[in-house]
Amino acid sequence: MKKTVIITAIVVLAASAALIIFSRLADQEDLSVLFAEAKRGKFEVVVTTTGELQAERATEIRGPDLLRSRNIRIRDIAIFDLVPEGTVVEEGDYVATLDRSDLDATLRDEYERLETIQNNYDMRVLDTTLQLRDFRNNLLNMRFNLEQAEITLEQSQFEPPTTIRQNEINLENTQRSYDQAVATYELRLRQADADMRRIELDLQRQKNRIAEYEELINQLVITAPAPGMVIYRREWRGARREVGSTIRPQDPVVAELPDLSSMISRTYVNEIDISKVSLGNPVRLSVDAFPDRSYTGEVVSMANIGEQLPNTDAKVFEVVIQLDKTDPILRPAMTTGNQIVTSSFDDVVFIPLEAVYATADSIPFVYTRDGRQQVVLLGTSNENQVIVEQGLSEGEVVRLSPPSDPTRFTLAGEELKEIIRQRHREREAEDQRRREEAERMRVQRNNNTGGQRPQVNPNQMQR
């Protein structure tokens, strides 16, 4: 009895060991050879990007309008204090304070300039008064000389003719000198009046400039023009305007009050994928802050010119996506994941891209599980999968890794090779046509400009 139990135990242990070894071998085979099934259904070409939520419309919280005055000599002004981003304010509530240190220094300089102009004005008044007094005294003396010459001529009526003639000449000379002095005095009087008006105008202009500086200093405390949530302004490079940032007369916006009833996602698409994107493309959106929620939208704007973002080498194009509907929990500056559906096919067969191989002459094929090296006619592809127009049927299984002995696989689908080559020729012909068209346009432009490059103003290049 004991012997039978022992033998039974040995048999059971041996069977268990064999089962374990077989399972491990099977697992190794499954790990070394992975398969995928050709599926039929909806196929989408998607461009995936990361974006940032923004309000489509916003009320700007602007700095003082006096910053744009011609009398204000301030190129930019720093933000000294600013409420935290996300603060909810009512109309008239405090938002920010601008730094007044530069304005105070400039105002002191303007007061010194006013004092200089005032001193020049006072000196000019004194000098003009003295000069005109000298002119008047000279005219008075010349008037006396003229009267004396008249009396002398009168008293010489009984003198010899030569004496009378000499007195007449003296009277004429005295009259001429007097008339010239009167004309000079009138001219000098008008000149003095013009000089005084000019200095008075400079003086008044300087007083107005100082008044505007003082009014500007009183406007450095910024309040909300409407109720809403304060969101920091984004510079064109993406930096936020916060404490220490500067505003300029051309762009005096300190912060914004976004309209959360209409939201957009601003994103950037690299130069490789931008040709796939079109206006009106549907978009699926997710928000990192709320991963359990999803949204939809569409592309409403695309940049025509690429740009280079900071700390990157690739060129990107700005794309704006408008959400179909808003959500009270969404806030500006939240990060979004955007799936831009550039094209969609409703009923096609597709397989993973890693299952496709190619011959030396660029003929695509797959290795099937039933031992075929199957030539396939491929269509559109996305990041992970590709459409199979001919060569595979729904449900067929293909290998995701090449076999160790490809000679065991039977070549199939050779009739598709000529179709594939024809498509290659058509594609090359289309590329050649585009190159010739581009060259023709270039030659035409050169002919229109006489073969000369347009002249560029060095000053414009410097600006």
C-alpha positions as CSV (number, residue, x, y, z in Angstrom):
1,M,0.0,0.0,0.0
2,K,2.8,2.4,1.0
3,K,4.6,1.5,-2.2
4,T,1.6,2.4,-4.3
5,V,1.2,5.8,-2.6
6,I,4.9,6.6,-3.2
7,I,4.7,5.7,-6.9
8,T,1.5,7.8,-7.3
9,A,3.2,10.8,-5.7
10,I,6.2,10.4,-7.9
11,V,4.0,10.3,-11.0
12,V,2.1,13.4,-9.9
13,L,5.3,15.3,-9.2
14,A,6.7,14.4,-12.6
15,A,3.5,15.5,-14.4
16,S,3.6,18.8,-12.5
17,A,7.2,19.4,-13.4
18,A,6.5,18.6,-17.1
19,L,3.5,21.0,-17.1
20,I,5.5,23.8,-15.6
21,I,8.3,23.3,-18.1
22,F,5.8,23.3,-21.0
23,S,4.1,26.4,-19.7
24,R,7.4,28.3,-19.5
25,L,8.3,27.3,-23.0
26,A,4.9,28.4,-24.2
27,D,5.3,31.7,-22.4
28,Q,8.7,32.2,-24.0
29,E,7.2,31.6,-27.4
30,D,4.4,34.1,-26.7
31,L,6.9,36.6,-25.6
32,S,9.2,36.1,-28.5
33,V,6.5,36.2,-31.2
34,L,3.7,38.8,-30.8
35,F,0.7,38.9,-33.2
36,A,-1.9,41.4,-34.2
37,E,-5.2,40.9,-35.9
38,A,-6.3,42.9,-38.9
39,K,-9.4,44.9,-37.7
40,R,-12.2,46.5,-39.7
41,G,-13.9,49.7,-38.5
42,K,-13.5,53.4,-38.2
43,F,-9.9,54.7,-38.8
44,E,-8.8,58.2,-37.8
45,V,-5.7,60.2,-38.5
46,V,-5.0,62.2,-35.4
47,V,-2.5,65.0,-34.6
48,T,-1.9,65.1,-30.8
49,T,-0.8,68.3,-29.2
50,T,-0.7,69.9,-25.8
51,G,-2.4,73.3,-25.4
52,E,-3.6,75.9,-22.9
53,L,-7.1,77.0,-22.2
54,Q,-7.9,80.7,-22.7
55,A,-11.0,82.8,-22.9
56,E,-12.0,83.7,-26.4
57,R,-12.9,87.2,-25.2
58,A,-11.6,89.2,-22.2
59,T,-12.0,92.7,-20.7
60,E,-8.6,94.3,-20.5
61,I,-7.4,95.9,-17.2
62,R,-5.3,98.7,-18.7
63,G,-2.8,101.1,-17.3
64,P,-3.4,104.9,-17.4
65,D,-4.3,106.4,-20.7
66,L,-1.8,109.2,-20.0
67,L,1.0,106.7,-20.8
68,R,0.3,107.4,-24.4
69,S,0.5,111.2,-24.1
70,R,3.1,113.0,-26.1
71,N,4.2,114.9,-23.0
72,I,5.1,111.8,-21.0
73,R,8.6,110.6,-21.6
74,I,8.3,107.1,-20.1
75,R,9.0,104.1,-22.3
76,D,7.8,101.5,-19.9
77,I,6.7,101.2,-16.3
78,A,7.0,98.3,-13.9
79,I,4.1,96.6,-12.0
80,F,4.8,97.2,-8.3
81,D,1.9,95.2,-6.8
82,L,-0.7,92.9,-8.3
83,V,-3.5,90.8,-6.8
84,P,-3.0,87.0,-7.0
85,E,-4.1,85.4,-10.3
86,G,-7.6,84.0,-10.0
87,T,-8.8,86.7,-7.6
88,V,-12.5,87.5,-8.1
89,V,-13.2,91.2,-8.2
90,E,-16.1,93.6,-8.6
91,E,-16.1,96.7,-10.6
92,G,-13.9,99.4,-9.0
93,D,-12.0,96.9,-6.8
94,Y,-8.2,97.2,-6.4
95,V,-6.1,95.2,-8.9
96,A,-2.6,96.6,-9.1
97,T,-0.2,99.4,-8.4
98,L,2.4,100.7,-10.9
99,D,5.9,101.7,-9.8
100,R,6.3,105.5,-9.4
101,S,10.0,105.7,-8.7
102,D,10.9,106.5,-12.3
103,L,8.0,109.0,-12.6
104,D,9.2,110.8,-9.4
105,A,12.7,111.1,-10.8
106,T,11.4,112.3,-14.1
107,L,9.0,114.8,-12.4
108,R,11.9,116.3,-10.5
109,D,13.8,116.8,-13.8
110,E,10.7,118.4,-15.3
111,Y,10.4,120.8,-12.4
112,E,14.1,121.8,-12.9
113,R,13.4,122.4,-16.5
114,L,10.4,124.5,-15.6
115,E,12.5,126.6,-13.3
116,T,15.1,127.1,-16.1
117,I,12.4,128.2,-18.6
118,Q,10.9,130.5,-16.0
119,N,14.3,132.1,-15.3
120,N,14.9,132.5,-19.0
121,Y,11.5,134.1,-19.4
122,D,12.1,136.6,-16.6
123,M,15.6,137.5,-18.0
124,R,14.1,137.9,-21.5
125,V,11.4,140.2,-20.1
126,L,14.0,142.3,-18.3
127,D,16.4,142.5,-21.3
128,T,13.6,143.3,-23.7
129,T,12.3,146.1,-21.3
130,L,15.8,147.6,-21.1
131,Q,16.4,147.4,-24.9
132,L,13.1,148.9,-25.8
133,R,13.6,151.7,-23.3
134,D,16.9,152.5,-24.9
135,F,15.2,152.5,-28.3
136,R,12.5,154.9,-27.0
137,N,15.1,157.3,-25.5
138,N,17.0,157.3,-28.7
139,L,13.9,158.1,-30.7
140,L,13.1,160.9,-28.3
141,N,16.6,162.4,-28.8
142,M,16.3,162.0,-32.5
143,R,12.9,163.8,-32.4
144,F,14.5,166.7,-30.6
145,N,17.2,166.8,-33.3
146,L,14.6,166.8,-36.0
147,E,12.7,169.7,-34.4
148,Q,16.0,171.6,-34.0
149,A,16.8,171.1,-37.7
150,E,13.4,172.4,-38.6
151,I,13.8,175.5,-36.5
152,T,17.3,176.1,-37.9
153,L,15.9,175.9,-41.5
154,E,13.2,178.3,-40.6
155,Q,15.5,180.8,-39.2
156,S,17.8,180.7,-42.2
157,Q,15.3,182.1,-44.7
158,F,17.2,185.3,-45.0
159,E,20.6,183.6,-45.1
160,P,22.6,183.0,-48.4
161,P,21.2,180.2,-50.6
162,T,24.1,177.9,-49.8
163,T,23.3,178.1,-46.1
164,I,19.7,177.5,-46.7
165,R,20.5,174.5,-48.9
166,Q,22.8,173.1,-46.2
167,N,20.1,173.4,-43.6
168,E,17.6,171.7,-45.9
169,I,20.1,168.8,-46.3
170,N,20.6,168.5,-42.6
171,L,16.8,168.4,-42.1
172,E,16.4,165.7,-44.7
173,N,19.2,163.6,-43.1
174,T,17.7,164.1,-39.6
175,Q,14.2,163.1,-40.9
176,R,15.6,160.1,-42.7
177,S,17.5,158.9,-39.6
178,Y,14.4,159.4,-37.5
179,D,12.2,157.5,-39.9
180,Q,14.7,154.6,-40.0
181,A,14.9,154.5,-36.2
182,V,11.1,154.4,-35.9
183,A,10.9,151.5,-38.4
184,T,13.7,149.7,-36.5
185,Y,11.9,150.2,-33.2
186,E,8.6,148.9,-34.6
187,L,10.5,145.8,-36.0
188,R,12.3,145.3,-32.7
189,L,9.0,145.6,-30.9
190,R,7.4,142.9,-33.0
191,Q,10.4,140.7,-32.6
192,A,10.4,141.0,-28.9
193,D,6.7,140.3,-28.8
194,A,7.2,137.1,-30.9
195,D,10.1,136.0,-28.6
196,M,8.0,136.6,-25.5
197,R,5.1,134.6,-27.0
198,R,7.4,131.7,-27.9
199,I,8.9,131.6,-24.4
200,E,5.4,131.9,-22.8
201,L,4.3,129.0,-25.0
202,D,7.3,126.9,-23.8
203,L,6.5,127.8,-20.3
204,Q,2.9,126.9,-20.6
205,R,3.8,123.6,-22.4
206,Q,6.1,122.7,-19.5
207,K,3.5,123.5,-16.9
208,N,1.0,121.2,-18.8
209,R,3.6,118.5,-19.0
210,I,4.2,118.7,-15.2
211,A,0.4,118.6,-14.6
212,E,0.1,115.4,-16.7
213,Y,3.0,113.8,-14.8
214,E,1.3,114.6,-11.5
215,E,-2.1,113.3,-12.8
216,L,-0.4,110.1,-14.1
217,I,1.2,109.5,-10.6
218,N,-2.3,109.8,-9.1
219,Q,-3.5,107.1,-11.6
220,L,-1.0,104.5,-10.8
221,V,-3.5,102.5,-8.7
222,I,-5.4,100.3,-11.1
223,T,-8.9,99.2,-10.4
224,A,-11.2,96.6,-12.2
225,P,-13.3,98.1,-15.0
226,A,-15.8,95.3,-14.6
227,P,-16.6,92.3,-12.4
228,G,-14.8,89.0,-13.1
229,M,-11.7,86.8,-12.3
230,V,-8.3,88.4,-12.7
231,I,-6.0,86.5,-15.1
232,Y,-2.5,87.6,-15.7
233,R,-1.7,88.9,-19.2
234,R,0.4,86.6,-21.4
235,E,3.3,88.0,-23.4
236,W,3.8,86.8,-27.0
237,R,6.6,84.4,-25.8
238,G,4.3,83.0,-23.2
239,A,5.6,84.8,-20.1
240,R,3.1,86.2,-17.6
241,R,2.9,89.8,-16.6
242,E,3.3,89.7,-12.9
243,V,5.0,91.8,-10.2
244,G,8.2,93.2,-11.7
245,S,7.0,93.0,-15.3
246,T,6.7,96.1,-17.3
247,I,4.0,97.6,-19.4
248,R,4.5,99.9,-22.4
249,P,2.5,102.8,-23.8
250,Q,1.8,100.6,-26.9
251,D,0.5,97.7,-24.7
252,P,-0.6,99.0,-21.3
253,V,-2.6,95.9,-20.3
254,V,-1.9,94.9,-16.7
255,A,-4.2,91.9,-16.5
256,E,-7.5,90.6,-18.0
257,L,-11.0,89.6,-16.9
258,P,-11.8,86.7,-19.2
259,D,-15.3,85.9,-20.4
260,L,-15.6,82.2,-19.4
261,S,-18.7,81.6,-21.5
262,S,-16.5,80.9,-24.6
263,M,-13.2,79.1,-24.2
264,I,-10.4,78.2,-26.7
265,S,-7.3,76.0,-26.5
266,R,-4.2,77.6,-28.0
267,T,-1.7,75.0,-29.1
268,Y,1.2,74.6,-31.5
269,V,1.6,72.0,-34.2
270,N,5.0,71.1,-35.5
271,E,6.0,71.8,-39.1
272,I,5.8,68.1,-40.1
273,D,2.1,67.8,-39.1
274,I,0.7,71.2,-39.9
275,S,0.0,70.2,-43.5
276,K,-2.5,67.7,-42.2
277,V,-4.5,70.2,-40.2
278,S,-7.3,72.2,-41.8
279,L,-9.8,74.7,-40.5
280,G,-12.9,73.0,-39.2
281,N,-11.1,69.8,-38.2
282,P,-13.0,68.2,-35.2
283,V,-11.0,68.0,-32.0
284,R,-11.3,65.8,-28.9
285,L,-10.0,67.6,-25.8
286,S,-9.1,66.5,-22.3
287,V,-8.0,68.7,-19.4
288,D,-5.2,67.6,-17.1
289,A,-6.9,69.0,-14.1
290,F,-10.0,66.9,-14.7
291,P,-9.0,63.6,-16.4
292,D,-12.4,62.1,-16.0
293,R,-14.0,64.7,-18.3
294,S,-13.8,65.1,-22.1
295,Y,-14.7,67.9,-24.4
296,T,-15.0,68.5,-28.2
297,G,-14.2,71.4,-30.4
298,E,-12.9,72.4,-33.8
299,V,-10.0,74.2,-35.4
300,V,-10.9,77.9,-36.0
301,S,-7.6,79.5,-36.7
302,M,-4.1,78.5,-38.1
303,A,-1.0,80.6,-38.3
304,N,0.4,81.1,-41.8
305,I,4.0,81.6,-40.6
306,G,5.9,79.3,-38.2
307,E,7.8,80.4,-35.2
308,Q,10.4,79.0,-32.9
309,L,9.4,78.6,-29.2
310,P,11.9,79.2,-26.5
311,N,14.3,76.4,-25.7
312,T,13.3,74.4,-28.8
313,D,14.8,74.0,-32.2
314,A,11.7,72.9,-34.2
315,K,9.4,75.3,-36.0
316,V,5.8,75.2,-34.9
317,F,2.6,76.8,-36.1
318,E,0.0,78.3,-33.7
319,V,-3.5,76.6,-33.9
320,V,-6.6,77.9,-32.1
321,I,-9.3,75.4,-31.1
322,Q,-12.7,76.5,-30.0
323,L,-14.6,74.4,-27.5
324,D,-18.1,73.5,-28.5
325,K,-19.4,74.2,-25.1
326,T,-18.1,75.5,-21.9
327,D,-17.9,74.1,-18.4
328,P,-18.0,76.1,-15.1
329,I,-15.0,74.2,-13.8
330,L,-12.8,75.3,-16.7
331,R,-10.3,78.0,-16.0
332,P,-7.8,79.9,-18.2
333,A,-4.2,78.6,-18.2
334,M,-5.3,74.9,-17.6
335,T,-3.4,72.4,-19.7
336,T,-5.3,70.6,-22.4
337,G,-4.6,67.5,-24.5
338,N,-5.8,68.0,-28.0
339,Q,-6.5,65.2,-30.5
340,I,-7.1,66.9,-33.9
341,V,-8.8,64.5,-36.2
342,T,-7.4,65.4,-39.6
343,S,-9.2,62.6,-41.6
344,S,-11.6,59.8,-40.9
345,F,-12.5,56.5,-42.7
346,D,-15.6,54.7,-41.6
347,D,-15.2,51.1,-42.8
348,V,-11.6,50.0,-43.6
349,V,-9.1,47.3,-42.6
350,F,-6.1,48.4,-40.6
351,I,-3.1,46.8,-38.8
352,P,-0.3,48.2,-36.6
353,L,2.6,49.9,-38.4
354,E,5.2,47.7,-36.8
355,A,3.7,44.7,-38.6
356,V,4.7,46.2,-42.0
357,Y,8.1,45.5,-43.7
358,A,9.4,46.5,-47.1
359,T,11.6,45.0,-49.8
360,A,14.6,46.6,-51.3
361,D,12.4,48.2,-54.0
362,S,10.0,49.6,-51.4
363,I,7.3,46.9,-51.8
364,P,5.4,46.6,-48.4
365,F,4.5,43.2,-47.0
366,V,3.6,41.5,-43.8
367,Y,4.3,38.1,-42.2
368,T,1.0,36.2,-41.5
369,R,0.6,33.7,-38.8
370,D,-0.3,31.0,-41.3
371,G,3.1,31.2,-43.0
372,R,2.7,33.8,-45.8
373,Q,4.9,36.7,-46.8
374,Q,1.9,38.8,-48.0
375,V,2.4,41.8,-50.2
376,V,-0.1,44.6,-49.1
377,L,-1.4,47.7,-50.8
378,L,-1.3,50.4,-48.0
379,G,-3.4,53.6,-47.7
380,T,-3.4,56.4,-45.1
381,S,-1.6,55.9,-41.8
382,N,-1.6,57.5,-38.4
383,E,0.8,57.4,-35.5
384,N,0.3,53.7,-34.8
385,Q,-1.7,52.1,-37.6
386,V,-2.1,52.0,-41.3
387,I,-4.9,51.1,-43.7
388,V,-4.6,48.0,-45.8
389,E,-6.5,48.5,-49.0
390,Q,-5.6,45.1,-50.5
391,G,-3.8,42.0,-49.4
392,L,-5.4,41.3,-46.0
393,S,-8.9,40.6,-44.8
394,E,-10.6,41.3,-41.5
395,G,-9.5,38.9,-38.8
396,E,-6.2,37.7,-40.4
397,V,-3.3,37.6,-37.9
398,V,0.1,39.1,-38.7
399,R,3.4,39.0,-36.8
400,L,4.7,42.1,-35.1
401,S,8.3,40.8,-35.2
402,P,10.2,39.3,-38.1
403,P,10.7,35.5,-38.1
404,S,14.0,34.0,-37.5
405,D,13.8,32.1,-40.8
406,P,11.9,34.1,-43.4
407,T,12.5,31.5,-46.1
408,R,9.8,29.3,-44.4
409,F,7.1,31.9,-45.5
410,T,5.5,31.6,-48.9
411,L,5.3,34.8,-51.0
412,A,1.8,35.9,-51.8
413,G,0.1,38.9,-53.5
414,E,2.6,39.4,-56.2
415,E,-0.2,40.9,-58.4
416,L,-0.2,43.9,-56.2
417,K,3.4,44.9,-56.9
418,E,2.6,46.6,-60.2
419,I,-0.2,48.6,-58.6
420,I,2.2,49.7,-55.8
421,R,4.9,50.6,-58.4
422,Q,2.4,52.6,-60.4
423,R,1.4,54.6,-57.3
424,H,5.1,55.3,-56.6
425,R,5.5,56.6,-60.2
426,E,2.4,58.7,-59.9
427,R,3.7,60.2,-56.6
428,E,7.1,60.9,-58.1
429,A,5.4,62.5,-61.1
430,E,3.3,64.7,-58.8
431,D,6.4,65.7,-56.8
432,Q,8.3,66.5,-60.0
433,R,5.3,68.6,-61.2
434,R,5.3,70.6,-58.0
435,R,9.1,71.2,-58.2
436,E,8.7,72.4,-61.8
437,E,5.8,74.7,-60.8
438,A,7.9,76.2,-58.0
439,E,10.8,76.7,-60.3
440,R,8.6,78.4,-62.9
441,M,7.2,80.7,-60.3
442,R,10.7,81.6,-59.1
443,V,11.9,82.4,-62.7
444,Q,8.7,84.5,-63.2
445,R,9.4,86.5,-60.1
446,N,13.0,87.1,-61.2
447,N,11.8,88.2,-64.6
448,N,9.3,90.6,-63.0
449,T,12.1,92.2,-60.9
450,G,14.7,92.3,-63.7
451,G,16.8,89.5,-62.0
452,Q,17.6,91.9,-59.1
453,R,16.9,91.3,-55.5
454,P,14.7,93.9,-53.9
455,Q,16.6,96.7,-52.2
456,V,16.4,96.7,-48.5
457,N,16.7,99.9,-46.4
458,P,19.5,99.4,-43.9
459,N,17.6,101.4,-41.4
460,Q,14.6,99.1,-41.7
461,M,16.9,96.1,-41.3
462,Q,18.3,97.6,-38.1
463,R,14.8,98.2,-36.8
